[in-house]
Amino acid sequence: MATPTAPHFPSGKPRVVVTRHLMPQVEARMSELYDAVLNESDRPMSREELVEAMRDCDVLVPTVTDRIDADMIAECGERLGLIANFGAGTEHIDLAAAAKRRIIVTNTPGVFTDDTADIAMAMILGVPRRIREGTQLVRRGEWTGWAPSGLLGRKIGGKVLGIIGMGRIGQAVAHRARAFGLEIAYYARKPLPEAAERMFAARFVADLDELVAQADILTLHCPLTQETRGMIDARRIALMKQGASIINTARGELIDQEALVEALHEGRLAGAGLDVYPEEPKVDKRLLDHPNVMTLPHIGSATVEGREASGEKVIANIRFWADGHRPPDQVLTGLI
């Protein structure tokens, strides 16, 4: 692990480049504390612009939309000392390459836990109850009134919610789902302590295939890694119950999109709730056209409170680093 020493800044303040427009009070505080370069237009920076910024700053503040690979880090020169990521996920940053260059990487964990869990829960309820279809029916002016067989969905209580990944967000979803009478089953690298399982009324399933087969609703809350990329593929989707649904608020690349579209088209899956996609901001038209796919624009973390808190964590991480201390949210790779 890298142990930071107090850096020297020619201007007396670290030069901080922020790649996207953040909350006004966060940007104001950054401008007060640092030599801050802000992105007032909020236009995503190109690869070339990111490299140029990295060469000319002490701290880069990227977001999940900024892909920072090993080649970019190799080209950034000697000045960059900290990548203070805005957000918890860091799979868009080559952590090994940063570690080799003694560049500290930080994130903002825990800030968006409840916000993301709320969006996941909205889709866990909304997909089985066909909320998107009902909303569109009313908006098109095609609703003819209540009918005994009109727009029938599936009951939530008593169904099995399969949670993949039982970290902060997975546990927050379990906490919410229990109140709706869902049976909680989960898959993770290791089981929770027995006391936590009792609190969530959750049972551990050691085999992912078995969890997929048991779930009426499958919700994804794991990071994107080489092992998890495409983990919900055609083979695993084929294991799912007829009429089951999939919810994804984690990363779009966790699901084989072609396999998902095929299962939806054939009616093997009842629907899906998606807040993330493999090629954002592009969304496959076949998903948009399906009547029971809730398509959200990556808003799991989109609350005023969450974005402010994340910005405050970024500021704190920069201040610790600039003062020669280890930032509280340093992402540890084990490589240095």
ChimeraX attribute file (.defattr): number of C-alpha atoms within 10 A of each C-alpha:
attribute: neighborCount
match mode: 1-to-1
recipient: residues
	/A:1	13
	/A:2	17
	/A:3	12
	/A:4	19
	/A:5	12
	/A:6	12
	/A:7	15
	/A:8	13
	/A:9	12
	/A:10	8
	/A:11	9
	/A:12	9
	/A:13	15
	/A:14	22
	/A:15	20
	/A:16	27
	/A:17	24
	/A:18	24
	/A:19	24
	/A:20	20
	/A:21	15
	/A:22	19
	/A:23	15
	/A:24	10
	/A:25	12
	/A:26	20
	/A:27	21
	/A:28	13
	/A:29	14
	/A:30	21
	/A:31	14
	/A:32	10
	/A:33	15
	/A:34	20
	/A:35	17
	/A:36	21
	/A:37	17
	/A:38	19
	/A:39	16
	/A:40	12
	/A:41	8
	/A:42	12
	/A:43	10
	/A:44	15
	/A:45	16
	/A:46	11
	/A:47	14
	/A:48	10
	/A:49	12
	/A:50	21
	/A:51	19
	/A:52	15
	/A:53	21
	/A:54	26
	/A:55	18
	/A:56	18
	/A:57	22
	/A:58	25
	/A:59	28
	/A:60	27
	/A:61	25
	/A:62	24
	/A:63	21
	/A:64	15
	/A:65	13
	/A:66	18
	/A:67	17
	/A:68	22
	/A:69	17
	/A:70	15
	/A:71	11
	/A:72	20
	/A:73	22
	/A:74	14
	/A:75	12
	/A:76	18
	/A:77	15
	/A:78	16
	/A:79	16
	/A:80	22
	/A:81	22
	/A:82	26
	/A:83	26
	/A:84	30
	/A:85	30
	/A:86	27
	/A:87	24
	/A:88	20
	/A:89	17
	/A:90	22
	/A:91	15
	/A:92	16
	/A:93	21
	/A:94	17
	/A:95	22
	/A:96	17
	/A:97	18
	/A:98	23
	/A:99	19
	/A:100	15
	/A:101	18
	/A:102	18
	/A:103	22
	/A:104	25
	/A:105	26
	/A:106	27
	/A:107	25
	/A:108	24
	/A:109	16
	/A:110	14
	/A:111	19
	/A:112	23
	/A:113	20
	/A:114	19
	/A:115	18
	/A:116	26
	/A:117	25
	/A:118	18
	/A:119	23
	/A:120	29
	/A:121	19
	/A:122	15
	/A:123	29
	/A:124	24
	/A:125	18
	/A:126	21
	/A:127	25
	/A:128	23
	/A:129	18
	/A:130	21
	/A:131	20
	/A:132	18
	/A:133	18
	/A:134	15
	/A:135	11
	/A:136	13
	/A:137	14
	/A:138	12
	/A:139	10
	/A:140	8
	/A:141	8
	/A:142	9
	/A:143	13
	/A:144	9
	/A:145	7
	/A:146	8
	/A:147	8
	/A:148	6
	/A:149	7
	/A:150	11
	/A:151	13
	/A:152	11
	/A:153	14
	/A:154	14
	/A:155	11
	/A:156	20
	/A:157	13
	/A:158	13
	/A:159	17
	/A:160	20
	/A:161	29
	/A:162	30
	/A:163	28
	/A:164	21
	/A:165	20
	/A:166	22
	/A:167	15
	/A:168	15
	/A:169	24
	/A:170	22
	/A:171	23
	/A:172	20
	/A:173	27
	/A:174	26
	/A:175	17
	/A:176	17
	/A:177	22
	/A:178	18
	/A:179	10
	/A:180	14
	/A:181	14
	/A:182	22
	/A:183	21
	/A:184	23
	/A:185	23
	/A:186	29
	/A:187	23
	/A:188	19
	/A:189	10
	/A:190	11
	/A:191	15
	/A:192	18
	/A:193	8
	/A:194	10
	/A:195	9
	/A:196	12
	/A:197	18
	/A:198	11
	/A:199	11
	/A:200	20
	/A:201	15
	/A:202	23
	/A:203	17
	/A:204	18
	/A:205	20
	/A:206	14
	/A:207	12
	/A:208	17
	/A:209	16
	/A:210	15
	/A:211	23
	/A:212	29
	/A:213	18
	/A:214	20
	/A:215	24
	/A:216	26
	/A:217	28
	/A:218	24
	/A:219	29
	/A:220	23
	/A:221	25
	/A:222	21
	/A:223	18
	/A:224	19
	/A:225	12
	/A:226	9
	/A:227	9
	/A:228	14
	/A:229	16
	/A:230	17
	/A:231	18
	/A:232	22
	/A:233	16
	/A:234	17
	/A:235	11
	/A:236	15
	/A:237	25
	/A:238	17
	/A:239	15
	/A:240	23
	/A:241	17
	/A:242	15
	/A:243	16
	/A:244	24
	/A:245	27
	/A:246	28
	/A:247	26
	/A:248	24
	/A:249	25
	/A:250	24
	/A:251	22
	/A:252	21
	/A:253	19
	/A:254	25
	/A:255	22
	/A:256	17
	/A:257	19
	/A:258	13
	/A:259	18
	/A:260	21
	/A:261	18
	/A:262	15
	/A:263	19
	/A:264	22
	/A:265	15
	/A:266	9
	/A:267	13
	/A:268	18
	/A:269	24
	/A:270	25
	/A:271	28
	/A:272	28
	/A:273	27
	/A:274	24
	/A:275	21
	/A:276	23
	/A:277	23
	/A:278	15
	/A:279	10
	/A:280	12
	/A:281	11
	/A:282	9
	/A:283	15
	/A:284	15
	/A:285	8
	/A:286	14
	/A:287	20
	/A:288	12
	/A:289	9
	/A:290	17
	/A:291	18
	/A:292	24
	/A:293	26
	/A:294	22
	/A:295	18
	/A:296	16
	/A:297	14
	/A:298	19
	/A:299	13
	/A:300	20
	/A:301	21
	/A:302	14
	/A:303	13
	/A:304	9
	/A:305	13
	/A:306	19
	/A:307	19
	/A:308	17
	/A:309	18
	/A:310	25
	/A:311	24
	/A:312	19
	/A:313	25
	/A:314	24
	/A:315	20
	/A:316	16
	/A:317	25
	/A:318	29
	/A:319	17
	/A:320	16
	/A:321	25
	/A:322	24
	/A:323	14
	/A:324	15
	/A:325	15
	/A:326	20
	/A:327	25
	/A:328	15
	/A:329	19
	/A:330	20
	/A:331	20
	/A:332	15
	/A:333	13
	/A:334	9
	/A:335	12
	/A:336	12
